[in-house]
Amino acid sequence: MLGFKSFQTATCILNGVEAMHMMKKGQIHQGVKSAQNQKEFFHKLFALAS
């Protein structure tokens, strides 16, 4: 890896990695584990417009 270009990029990537680890460990209660619920979780986590 060559490094991050900006602080914003670094925080977004590291938040995504951390979220994936939490999901893998089962630390996030999402009810039914469907693709739609996972999409909504990421939108809430990263404050994306849906």
Residue pairs with C-beta under 8 A, 6 or more apart in sequence:
4 10
4 13
12 46
15 45
15 46
16 46
19 41
19 42
19 45
22 28
23 38
28 41
30 37
30 38
30 41
31 37
39 50
40 50
42 48
43 49
43 50
